[in-house]
Amino acid sequence: MALSRVFNLYIIYCINYIKLIRFIVACQSGTRSVIAVKLLQDMGYNPINLAGGFNAWETFEFEVEMP
């Protein structure tokens, strides 16, 4: 089997695996992430919206680690 075929099958496997897991989508205020979550759901992914975004996260004094 050609290496490119193996690579393509691996990519397809990864995309399908990602569709099974839950992940958080966030933005500063939560507005853009709502749109992103809807688009991702329409594509078959399983995202969670961080309601209120990072502003709400900081308001509730949850830990924020800057890269």
Backbone as a printed PyTorch tensor [residue, N CA C, xyz], in Angstrom:
tensor([[[  0.8500,  -1.1710,   0.0000],
         [  0.0000,   0.0000,   0.0000],
         [  0.8950,   1.2340,   0.0000]],

        [[  0.5780,   2.1820,  -0.8280],
         [  1.3830,   3.3940,  -0.9470],
         [  1.3040,   4.2150,   0.3480]],

        [[  2.4160,   4.8770,   0.6610],
         [  2.4790,   5.6850,   1.8710],
         [  1.3980,   6.7660,   1.8820]],

        [[  1.1250,   7.3740,   0.7380],
         [  0.0970,   8.4170,   0.6870],
         [ -1.2800,   7.8460,   1.0270]],

        [[ -1.5560,   6.6160,   0.6240],
         [ -2.8350,   5.9720,   0.9360],
         [ -2.9510,   5.7140,   2.4410]],

        [[ -1.8690,   5.2550,   3.0410],
         [ -1.8520,   5.0220,   4.4890],
         [ -2.0730,   6.3380,   5.2220]],

        [[ -1.4040,   7.3860,   4.7800],
         [ -1.5520,   8.7000,   5.4050],
         [ -2.9930,   9.1850,   5.2820]],

        [[ -3.5990,   9.0420,   4.1070],
         [ -4.9890,   9.4690,   3.9090],
         [ -5.9410,   8.7030,   4.8220]],

        [[ -5.7410,   7.4100,   4.9720],
         [ -6.5820,   6.6090,   5.8710],
         [ -6.4090,   7.0500,   7.3180]],

        [[ -5.1790,   7.4010,   7.6830],
         [ -4.9140,   7.8900,   9.0360],
         [ -5.6410,   9.2090,   9.2880]],

        [[ -5.5970,  10.1200,   8.3430],
         [ -6.2900,  11.4070,   8.4740],
         [ -7.7910,  11.1890,   8.6330]],

        [[ -8.3630,  10.3070,   7.8270],
         [ -9.7970,  10.0100,   7.9230],
         [-10.1190,   9.4370,   9.3050]],

        [[ -9.2750,   8.5430,   9.7970],
         [ -9.4630,   7.9690,  11.1320],
         [ -9.4410,   9.0780,  12.1880]],

        [[ -8.4750,   9.9800,  12.1150],
         [ -8.3530,  11.0680,  13.0960],
         [ -9.5660,  11.9770,  13.0640]],

        [[-10.0300,  12.3360,  11.8880],
         [-11.2010,  13.2140,  11.7620],
         [-12.4220,  12.5440,  12.3850]],

        [[-12.6220,  11.2700,  12.1090],
         [-13.7640,  10.5570,  12.6800],
         [-13.6380,  10.4180,  14.1890]],

        [[-12.4220,  10.2350,  14.7060],
         [-12.2150,  10.1450,  16.1480],
         [-12.5410,  11.4710,  16.8160]],

        [[-12.0840,  12.5710,  16.2280],
         [-12.3420,  13.8940,  16.7960],
         [-13.8390,  14.1590,  16.8760]],

        [[-14.6080,  13.6390,  15.9310],
         [-16.0550,  13.8390,  15.9520],
         [-16.7030,  13.1350,  17.1400]],

        [[-16.0270,  12.1630,  17.7340],
         [-16.5870,  11.4330,  18.8630],
         [-16.3320,  12.1130,  20.2040]],

        [[-15.2710,  12.9000,  20.2990],
         [-14.9180,  13.4810,  21.5930],
         [-15.5510,  14.8550,  21.7730]],

        [[-15.7190,  15.2580,  23.0260],
         [-16.2630,  16.5800,  23.3420],
         [-15.0890,  17.5300,  23.5600]],

        [[-15.2280,  18.7610,  23.1000],
         [-14.1960,  19.7630,  23.3090],
         [-14.8560,  21.1160,  23.4680]],

        [[-14.1550,  22.0250,  24.0960],
         [-14.6940,  23.3530,  24.4080],
         [-14.2660,  24.3480,  23.3470]],

        [[-15.2250,  25.1680,  22.9190],
         [-14.9680,  26.2730,  21.9940],
         [-15.2000,  27.5590,  22.7820]],

        [[-14.2420,  28.4710,  22.7330],
         [-14.3500,  29.6920,  23.5210],
         [-13.8490,  30.8960,  22.7400]],

        [[-14.3620,  32.0570,  23.1030],
         [-13.8640,  33.3350,  22.5950],
         [-13.9020,  34.3070,  23.7760]],

        [[-13.7000,  35.5580,  23.5290],
         [-13.6390,  36.5160,  24.6290],
         [-14.9820,  36.6800,  25.3290]],

        [[-16.0740,  36.8510,  24.5730],
         [-17.3710,  37.1280,  25.2020],
         [-18.3880,  35.9970,  25.0650]],

        [[-18.1050,  34.9980,  24.2460],
         [-19.0300,  33.8910,  24.0540],
         [-19.9060,  34.0280,  22.8240]],

        [[-19.8580,  35.1610,  22.1390],
         [-20.7150,  35.3940,  20.9690],
         [-20.2130,  34.6300,  19.7510]],

        [[-18.9490,  34.7700,  19.4370],
         [-18.3950,  34.0830,  18.2560],
         [-18.3460,  32.5760,  18.4490]],

        [[-18.1240,  32.1470,  19.6820],
         [-18.0520,  30.7010,  19.9180],
         [-19.4050,  30.0270,  19.7220]],

        [[-20.5050,  30.7410,  19.9490],
         [-21.8350,  30.1890,  19.6760],
         [-21.9580,  29.8650,  18.1850]],

        [[-21.4940,  30.7630,  17.3520],
         [-21.5330,  30.5510,  15.8990],
         [-20.6310,  29.3840,  15.5160]],

        [[-19.4360,  29.3490,  16.0930],
         [-18.4970,  28.2760,  15.7880],
         [-19.0470,  26.9200,  16.2210]],

        [[-19.6870,  26.8620,  17.3810],
         [-20.2630,  25.6100,  17.8730],
         [-21.3510,  25.1220,  16.9210]],

        [[-22.2070,  26.0270,  16.4750],
         [-23.2800,  25.6470,  15.5480],
         [-22.6890,  25.0930,  14.2460]],

        [[-21.6830,  25.7550,  13.6940],
         [-21.0450,  25.2780,  12.4650],
         [-20.4000,  23.9060,  12.6690]],

        [[-19.7190,  23.7300,  13.7880],
         [-19.0780,  22.4480,  14.0710],
         [-20.1110,  21.3380,  14.2660]],

        [[-21.2210,  21.6480,  14.9400],
         [-22.2940,  20.6620,  15.1040],
         [-22.8710,  20.2640,  13.7510]],

        [[-23.0510,  21.2360,  12.8790],
         [-23.5660,  20.9470,  11.5320],
         [-22.6220,  20.0400,  10.7490]],

        [[-21.3250,  20.0890,  11.0910],
         [-20.3290,  19.2570,  10.4150],
         [-20.1430,  17.9120,  11.1070]],

        [[-20.8980,  17.6690,  12.1760],
         [-20.8480,  16.3750,  12.8430],
         [-19.9530,  16.2920,  14.0590]],

        [[-19.3890,  17.4250,  14.4960],
         [-18.5410,  17.4310,  15.6810],
         [-19.3960,  17.5910,  16.9290]],

        [[-18.7700,  17.4490,  18.1040],
         [-19.4910,  17.4470,  19.3620],
         [-18.9200,  18.4990,  20.3290]],

        [[-18.9710,  19.7920,  19.9520],
         [-18.3520,  20.8250,  20.7780],
         [-19.2480,  21.2900,  21.9350]],

        [[-18.6250,  21.9460,  22.8950],
         [-19.3160,  22.5800,  24.0160],
         [-18.9480,  24.0600,  23.9750]],

        [[-19.9380,  24.9360,  24.1220],
         [-19.6700,  26.3730,  24.1360],
         [-19.3550,  26.8270,  25.5600]],

        [[-18.3100,  27.6260,  25.7130],
         [-18.0030,  28.2450,  26.9970],
         [-18.8610,  29.5020,  27.0980]],

        [[-20.0240,  29.3620,  27.7360],
         [-20.9900,  30.4710,  27.8280],
         [-20.3500,  31.6680,  28.5130]],

        [[-20.4390,  32.8220,  27.8910],
         [-19.8560,  34.0330,  28.4350],
         [-18.3900,  34.2150,  28.0980]],

        [[-17.7950,  33.2110,  27.4930],
         [-16.4110,  33.3020,  27.0510],
         [-15.4130,  33.4540,  28.1850]],

        [[-14.2260,  33.9200,  27.8220],
         [-13.1760,  34.0920,  28.8170],
         [-13.4830,  35.2190,  29.7900]],

        [[-14.3050,  36.1780,  29.3770],
         [-14.7040,  37.2340,  30.3170],
         [-15.4290,  36.6310,  31.5150]],

        [[-16.3840,  35.7380,  31.2570],
         [-17.1120,  35.0820,  32.3460],
         [-16.1840,  34.1820,  33.1570]],

        [[-15.2800,  33.5020,  32.4790],
         [-14.3270,  32.6220,  33.1540],
         [-13.5270,  33.4120,  34.1830]],

        [[-13.0380,  34.5800,  33.7790],
         [-12.2560,  35.4160,  34.6970],
         [-13.1320,  36.0370,  35.7800]],

        [[-14.3900,  36.3810,  35.4540],
         [-15.3110,  36.9380,  36.4380],
         [-15.5270,  35.9720,  37.5960]],

        [[-15.6200,  34.6840,  37.2830],
         [-15.7940,  33.6730,  38.3170],
         [-14.4690,  33.2600,  38.9500]],

        [[-13.4030,  33.9600,  38.5670],
         [-12.0660,  33.7930,  39.1240],
         [-11.5110,  32.3880,  38.9470]],

        [[-11.8520,  31.7580,  37.8030],
         [-11.2240,  30.4880,  37.4650],
         [ -9.8180,  30.7900,  36.9670]],

        [[ -8.9560,  29.8210,  37.0920],
         [ -7.5470,  30.0000,  36.7250],
         [ -7.3960,  30.2170,  35.2160]],

        [[ -6.5560,  31.1630,  34.8550],
         [ -6.2160,  31.4290,  33.4540],
         [ -4.7030,  31.3650,  33.3370]],

        [[ -4.2350,  30.5370,  32.4180],
         [ -2.7880,  30.4070,  32.2030],
         [ -2.4690,  30.9230,  30.8190]],

        [[ -1.6450,  31.9480,  30.7520],
         [ -1.2640,  32.5310,  29.4780],
         [ -0.0510,  31.7700,  28.9280]],

        [[ -0.0590,  31.4990,  27.6110],
         [  1.0910,  30.7790,  27.0300],
         [  2.3350,  31.6350,  26.9870]]])
